[in-house]
Amino acid sequence: MGEKYLMRKRIIYLLILLCLVFCLPVNTLWAEDTDEQTLSMLQGYEAFRNEDWVSALFFLRKAVGYGAASEEAWYLLILSEMYSQEYASAIQDCQYYMTHYPEGEFYPLVEYQYGRALYSSGRYQDAISQFSDFCHTYPESAFYPSAIFYIAESFFNEYNYASAKVLYQRLVDEFPLGERTPEAEERLLAISQAEREEKLLYLLRVTGEEYLAAKEDYEKQLRKYQSEDSMGLQDQLSKSFSDIQEMRATVDVLQGQNAAQARRIAELEDENERLQISAGEARRIAADIATAGAIASEEKTEEPAPTEKSGYPDVVLEEGVLGTITRYPELEALREKADELQRLLEERSLGGEK
């Protein structure tokens, strides 16, 4: 607390003690038959003056417990409870005083202490209501700035910074030299910092939400692309598998064709061998015929002696060195076979080139 507040508290204590001294009869203060209530009150006042709050609470409660206690005793008891931080007891005693002493001298002070007790108990809405009534009823009170400060503090503790800021600013503007003004200025700085932090948090939240939305969209698109790629790969695999199956079928067909061609080649080779044998036989027969033609030419003028028929059919030969075979069925057959063989060989040659 500030020095001014401590000075004012000491003045209040002094005034209360002077009031008690001048209000109570001398014989009551110093008479030997001082009763227990008066003695407890005096001991309570002394403990309060010495700021011995435990003793003050003990004696003052004892004094008011006899009944018909003075307003001063109740007010000092409430102050002692506030200094001892016994706020629940202070609230009860304030309510008792305001009920039984509605026209009491300390009524405004008790109302103020009642608001403080509510605030200190964490009942901020009740404190706001109580201090608002106090400010409306006692606008000239010395505790008016302090009441405004407690209203602002109640709003501040409930995170209602906008309302608290207005009241703190009012204290700074209207009571620049007030005891609560430095605290109000500190609160204004704290509220400004909180507002900046709130804006920053808002921006971070908005940015975070945008980031999450973008991330979710990206992951969604990625899953879509992966699904499409997977489907495309499956289609490609299916097509490749079909192509492989077709190629295998084509290979099987080609292998079958190669096997057939191999068999055909083997057949042609056998046929060629037979034709070569037949050609050799044909050449031998042709040689025999040529020889026979030469002999026949030499014996043209002579009568042919009757001979046995040869195994060859009759032939007609024309003139020439060796003679030309005009009619010989076996040679014609051999010639046709040779032509057929030549054609097959040419087909085989063409098939190998392909």
C-alpha positions, 0 to 999 in steps of 0.5 A, a space after each residue: 500500500 502507498 504511504 498516503 493509504 497508511 497515513 489515512 488508516 492511522 488517522 482513522 484509527 486515531 479518530 476512532 479512539 478519540 471518539 471512544 474516549 470522548 463518547 464514553 463516560 470517564 467513570 465507565 473507562 476508569 471505574 473499577 467496576 468496568 464490565 467485561 464488554 467494555 474491557 473487551 472493547 478496549 482490548 480490541 481497540 488496543 490490538 487493532 491500533 497495534 495491528 494485532 489482527 488475531 487479538 483484535 478479532 478475539 476481543 472485538 468478537 467477544 465484545 459484540 457477542 454481549 449484544 448492544 455493541 457500538 457501531 465502532 466495535 462492528 466496523 473495527 471487527 469488519 476491518 480486522 476481518 478484512 486485514 486477516 483475510 477472513 472474507 466470509 466472516 467479513 461478508 456476514 458481519 457487513 450484512 448484519 451491520 447494514 441490516 441493523 444499522 441502516 442509518 449508522 454513521 459507518 454505513 457507507 464505509 461498511 458498504 465499501 468494505 462489503 464490496 471489497 470482501 465480495 471482490 476478495 472472495 472471487 464473487 466479481 459480479 456481486 462486487 461489480 453490483 455492490 461497487 456500482 451502487 456505492 459509486 451511484 450513492 456516494 459520488 463524493 466519497 473519498 473511496 469513489 476512485 477506489 470503488 471504480 478501480 475494484 469494478 475495473 479489476 472485477 471486469 479484468 479478472 473476468 477477461 472483460 478487457 473492453 469494459 475494464 479498459 474504459 474504467 482504468 482510462 477514466 481513473 487515469 484521466 479523472 484522478 491522475 494523482 489518485 492512489 490507484 492511478 499507477 495500478 490503472 496505468 499498469 493494467 492499461 499496458 497489460 490490456 494493450 499487450 493482451 489485445 496484441 496477443 489476442 490479435 496475434 492468436 486470432 491471426 495464428 488461428 486463422 492461418 492455422 485453419 487455412 493451413 489445415 484446410 490446405 493440408 486436408 485438400 492436398 491430402 485429398 488430392 494426393 489420395 485421389 491421384 494415388 487412386 487414379 495412378 493405381 487404377 491406371 497401373 492396374 489397367 496397364 498391367 491388365 493390358 500388358 497381361 492381355 498383350 503377353 497372352 496374345 504374344 504367347 498365343 502368337 508364339 505358339 502359332 509361330 512355333 506350330 508353323 515352324 514345326 510344320 515348316 520343319 516337317 515340310 522341309 524334311 519332306 522336301 529333302 526326302 523328295 529331293 533325294 528321291 528326285 535326285 535318284 530319279 534324275 540319276 536314273 533318268 540320266 542313265 536311261 538317256 545315256 543308254 538311249 543316246 547310245 542306242 540312237 547312235 547305233 541305230 544311225 549307223 545301221 540305218 541302211 541295213 535291215 534290222 535283224 530281228 532282235 528281241 524286244 528290249 525292256 524300253 518302249 518304242 521311240 522315234 529318233 531324229 537325226 543329230 549327233 546324239 539324237 533327240 528324244 521325241 517320245 519317251 514317257 518315262 523321260 517326260 515323267 522325270 522332266 515333270 518331277 524335275 520341274 516340280 522339284 525346282 519349284 519346291 526348291 524355289 519356294 523353300 528358298 523364298 520361304 527362308 528369305 521371308 
